[in-house]
Amino acid sequence: MGIGSLIIFLIIGALSGWLAGKIVKGFGFGLVGNVVVGILGAVVAGYLLPAIGFGVGTGFIGSIISGTIGAVVLLFAIKIVKQL
């Protein structure tokens, strides 16, 4: 992975985490936290979406949508665990 790919990877993670934070109210982790949530969300979506037969496409926009869906699922899971 080159430096350009790494930068794109971090930008997609940051956007996905930020969007998920806006969708799930009460979760704002800052820039680094949003990147981590977005990256972990993309990993979650990478396993979850194909398992249920849902595809959002490829490319930059598809990656952001997929990462955001995974990050929202991750934030909801964190929210449920925190309430227990």
TAQUI-V174115 format. One record per residue. N is the residue number from 1. RES is the residue in one letter. SS is DSSP state (a for helix, b for strand, c for the rest). Layout:
# TAQUI-V174115
n & res & ss
N & RES & SS
N & RES & SS
This chain:
# TAQUI-V174115
n & res & ss
1 & M & c
2 & G & c
3 & I & a
4 & G & a
5 & S & a
6 & L & a
7 & I & a
8 & I & a
9 & F & a
10 & L & a
11 & I & a
12 & I & a
13 & G & a
14 & A & a
15 & L & a
16 & S & a
17 & G & a
18 & W & a
19 & L & a
20 & A & a
21 & G & a
22 & K & a
23 & I & a
24 & V & c
25 & K & c
26 & G & c
27 & F & c
28 & G & c
29 & F & c
30 & G & a
31 & L & a
32 & V & a
33 & G & a
34 & N & a
35 & V & a
36 & V & a
37 & V & a
38 & G & a
39 & I & a
40 & L & a
41 & G & a
42 & A & a
43 & V & a
44 & V & a
45 & A & a
46 & G & a
47 & Y & a
48 & L & a
49 & L & a
50 & P & a
51 & A & a
52 & I & c
53 & G & c
54 & F & c
55 & G & c
56 & V & c
57 & G & c
58 & T & c
59 & G & a
60 & F & a
61 & I & a
62 & G & a
63 & S & a
64 & I & a
65 & I & a
66 & S & a
67 & G & a
68 & T & a
69 & I & a
70 & G & a
71 & A & a
72 & V & a
73 & V & a
74 & L & a
75 & L & a
76 & F & a
77 & A & a
78 & I & a
79 & K & a
80 & I & a
81 & V & a
82 & K & a
83 & Q & a
84 & L & c
